[in-house]
Amino acid sequence: MIDDVHQLITGIAEAERLHQAVTASATAELERIVVVADVSGALTEVYFADDIEQLGYHKIARGVVQAAQRAAAQVKSKADEVLSAQRAALLRLPKLSDLVDWMPDEARLAPPPPALLTPPAEREPVVDPGEQADLIARQEHRARLFATASAEGRRVAVTVNADGVLIDLRFSGAVSDLDYEEIAEAITAASRAAVASVARKVADLYAPTVEADRPRFPGPDVVLAGLERLRDQLR
């Protein structure tokens, strides 16, 4: 077990570095639209082909959303692969339910619902679960969270779900004042702002479940040193 813990902790830093570097690209509308998404879900690049004006703004918005969701799915798959070794090491360790009698078995708990991909206009109103809500209620509420941000004087408005995935893109009537390169840059800027906003909402949602006076745990270097001492004592 000590070897498994040691492997898990030593791999965390490298896995985190690789995880944060994951990106993926996807296309739409016969490759007239190309987007690149990072592990947070935010769009880092948007490219339009030279003949993009043939589509019209409605099709451009729809195509960017479709490509962004495909890119996000690829990012998730790549990120899961990066973390697979750490997850395998974690599975070899005893579960909390094996060590604590009253702790529920995680395998029997229903997985949290996925964040919705439908635009906000197509959803029922979101009701705040309140500070006394249990974890399941908070998870269900998280699945329905979204955030909207705009750029270029509200000419471009982006909405993302709780995972940071683009679910809606709207252009105002004044968007024609921008060229397509400016529109692409506005989409990425609004996407980053919306992702940051929804991350704050998720953090606020779970904040009441975290005790303010929770104990501070030692960092990985301290834990590793302790494991080495324990390993020596057991030899």
BELNOR-V514853 format. One record per pair of residues at least 4 apart in sequence whose C-alpha atoms are under 7 Angstrom apart, sorted by the first residue. I is the first residue (numbers start at 0). J is the second residue. If there is no record, write none. Layout:
# BELNOR-V514853
I,J ; I,J
This chain:
# BELNOR-V514853
0,4 ; 0,92 ; 1,5 ; 1,226 ; 2,6 ; 3,7 ; 3,88 ; 4,8 ; 5,9 ; 5,223 ; 6,10 ; 7,11 ; 7,85 ; 7,88 ; 7,89 ; 8,219 ; 10,14 ; 10,85 ; 11,15 ; 12,16 ; 13,17 ; 14,18 ; 14,81 ; 14,82 ; 15,19 ; 16,20 ; 17,21 ; 17,81 ; 18,78 ; 18,81 ; 19,38 ; 21,37 ; 21,38 ; 21,74 ; 21,77 ; 21,78 ; 22,35 ; 22,36 ; 22,37 ; 22,38 ; 22,74 ; 23,35 ; 23,36 ; 23,37 ; 23,70 ; 23,73 ; 23,74 ; 24,33 ; 24,34 ; 24,35 ; 24,36 ; 24,70 ; 25,33 ; 25,34 ; 25,35 ; 25,66 ; 25,67 ; 25,69 ; 25,70 ; 26,30 ; 26,32 ; 26,33 ; 26,34 ; 26,66 ; 27,31 ; 27,32 ; 27,33 ; 27,62 ; 27,65 ; 27,66 ; 28,32 ; 28,62 ; 31,47 ; 31,48 ; 31,51 ; 32,46 ; 32,47 ; 32,48 ; 32,62 ; 32,63 ; 33,45 ; 33,46 ; 33,47 ; 34,42 ; 34,44 ; 34,45 ; 34,46 ; 34,66 ; 34,67 ; 35,42 ; 35,43 ; 35,44 ; 35,45 ; 35,70 ; 36,40 ; 36,41 ; 36,42 ; 36,43 ; 36,67 ; 36,70 ; 36,71 ; 37,41 ; 37,42 ; 37,43 ; 37,74 ; 38,74 ; 39,163 ; 40,71 ; 40,162 ; 40,163 ; 40,164 ; 41,163 ; 41,164 ; 41,190 ; 41,191 ; 41,194 ; 42,187 ; 42,190 ; 42,191 ; 43,187 ; 44,187 ; 45,183 ; 45,187 ; 46,183 ; 47,51 ; 54,58 ; 54,59 ; 55,59 ; 56,60 ; 57,61 ; 58,62 ; 59,63 ; 60,64 ; 60,168 ; 60,169 ; 61,65 ; 62,66 ; 63,67 ; 64,68 ; 64,165 ; 64,166 ; 64,167 ; 64,168 ; 65,69 ; 66,70 ; 67,71 ; 67,165 ; 68,72 ; 68,164 ; 68,165 ; 69,73 ; 70,74 ; 71,75 ; 71,164 ; 72,76 ; 73,77 ; 74,78 ; 75,79 ; 76,80 ; 77,81 ; 78,82 ; 79,83 ; 82,86 ; 83,87 ; 84,88 ; 85,89 ; 86,90 ; 87,91 ; 88,92 ; 93,97 ; 94,98 ; 95,99 ; 95,102 ; 96,100 ; 96,102 ; 96,103 ; 96,104 ; 104,108 ; 111,138 ; 112,138 ; 112,139 ; 112,142 ; 113,142 ; 114,141 ; 114,142 ; 114,143 ; 114,160 ; 114,161 ; 114,162 ; 115,142 ; 115,143 ; 115,160 ; 116,160 ; 116,166 ; 117,121 ; 117,166 ; 118,166 ; 118,167 ; 125,143 ; 128,132 ; 128,136 ; 128,137 ; 130,207 ; 132,136 ; 132,137 ; 133,137 ; 134,138 ; 135,139 ; 136,140 ; 137,141 ; 137,204 ; 138,142 ; 140,144 ; 141,161 ; 141,201 ; 142,161 ; 144,160 ; 144,161 ; 145,158 ; 145,159 ; 145,160 ; 145,161 ; 145,197 ; 146,158 ; 146,159 ; 146,160 ; 146,193 ; 146,196 ; 146,197 ; 147,156 ; 147,157 ; 147,158 ; 147,159 ; 147,193 ; 148,156 ; 148,157 ; 148,158 ; 148,189 ; 148,192 ; 148,193 ; 149,153 ; 149,155 ; 149,156 ; 149,157 ; 149,189 ; 150,154 ; 150,155 ; 150,156 ; 150,185 ; 150,188 ; 150,189 ; 151,155 ; 151,185 ; 154,170 ; 154,171 ; 154,173 ; 154,174 ; 155,169 ; 155,170 ; 155,171 ; 155,185 ; 155,186 ; 156,168 ; 156,169 ; 156,170 ; 156,189 ; 157,167 ; 157,168 ; 157,169 ; 157,186 ; 157,189 ; 157,190 ; 157,193 ; 158,165 ; 158,166 ; 158,167 ; 158,168 ; 158,193 ; 159,163 ; 159,164 ; 159,165 ; 159,166 ; 159,167 ; 159,193 ; 159,194 ; 160,164 ; 160,165 ; 160,166 ; 161,197 ; 163,194 ; 170,174 ; 177,181 ; 177,182 ; 178,182 ; 179,183 ; 180,184 ; 181,185 ; 182,186 ; 183,187 ; 184,188 ; 185,189 ; 186,190 ; 187,191 ; 188,192 ; 189,193 ; 190,194 ; 191,195 ; 192,196 ; 193,197 ; 194,198 ; 195,199 ; 196,200 ; 197,201 ; 198,202 ; 199,203 ; 200,204 ; 201,205 ; 202,206 ; 217,221 ; 217,222 ; 218,222 ; 219,223 ; 220,224 ; 221,225 ; 222,226 ; 223,227 ; 224,228 ; 225,229 ; 226,230 ; 227,231 ; 228,232 ; 229,233 ; 230,234
